[in-house]
Amino acid sequence: MCMNCGCGEVDKRHHPTDIVREDLQRAADGAGMTLRETAENLSRSTSKLTEGQATESQPTTAAGTL
C-alpha cells in the first residue's frame, strides 16, 4: 500500500519515495528475516516514534534477539 499513505495497495508505488512490499521484503532478506518479522519490528519501532520513545531496543530476527 504504498505503506506510508495507507491506500491499501501494498505493491503499488504512487511516488518514488513510497514504501511498498518490495522494500520491506528487501530489508527482510538483507537481515535474514521473514517479511512478518520485519513488519513486526517496524510496527514496534513506529509505535515508539509516535509515542516519542525512540530508543535502542532488541529487535527480533530469524535467529532470535540480536
C-alpha positions in Angstrom: 0.0 0.0 0.0 2.5 2.5 -0.6 2.6 1.7 3.1 3.2 5.3 4.1 -0.1 6.6 2.6 -2.4 3.8 3.7 -4.2 3.4 0.4 -4.2 -0.4 0.8 -2.3 -1.2 -2.4 0.7 -3.0 -0.9 2.5 -3.4 -4.2 1.8 -0.1 -5.9 4.3 2.8 -5.7 2.5 6.0 -6.4 5.6 8.2 -5.8 9.3 7.3 -5.9 9.5 7.8 -2.2 6.6 5.5 -1.2 7.3 2.3 0.8 5.9 -0.9 -0.7 6.1 -4.6 0.0 9.2 -5.0 -2.2 11.1 -2.5 0.0 10.1 -4.4 3.2 11.0 -7.7 1.6 14.4 -6.4 0.5 15.0 -5.3 4.1 13.9 -8.7 5.5 16.1 -10.5 3.0 19.1 -8.3 3.9 18.7 -9.2 7.6 18.0 -12.9 7.0 14.5 -12.4 8.4 11.0 -13.1 7.3 8.7 -10.4 5.9 6.5 -10.9 9.0 9.4 -10.5 11.5 10.5 -7.3 9.7 6.9 -5.9 9.6 6.5 -6.6 13.3 9.8 -4.9 14.2 8.8 -2.0 12.0 5.5 -1.8 13.7 7.1 -1.7 17.2 9.6 0.9 16.0 7.0 3.2 14.5 4.9 2.9 17.7 7.8 4.1 19.7 8.3 7.0 17.3 4.7 8.1 17.5 4.9 7.8 21.3 8.1 9.8 21.4 10.1 6.9 22.8 12.5 6.2 20.0 15.3 4.3 21.8 17.6 1.5 21.1 15.9 -1.9 21.5 16.5 -5.6 20.9 14.9 -6.4 17.5 13.7 -9.9 16.7 15.5 -11.8 14.0 15.1 -15.2 12.4 17.7 -16.5 15.0 16.0 -14.7 17.9 17.0 -11.4 19.6 20.1 -9.7 18.3 
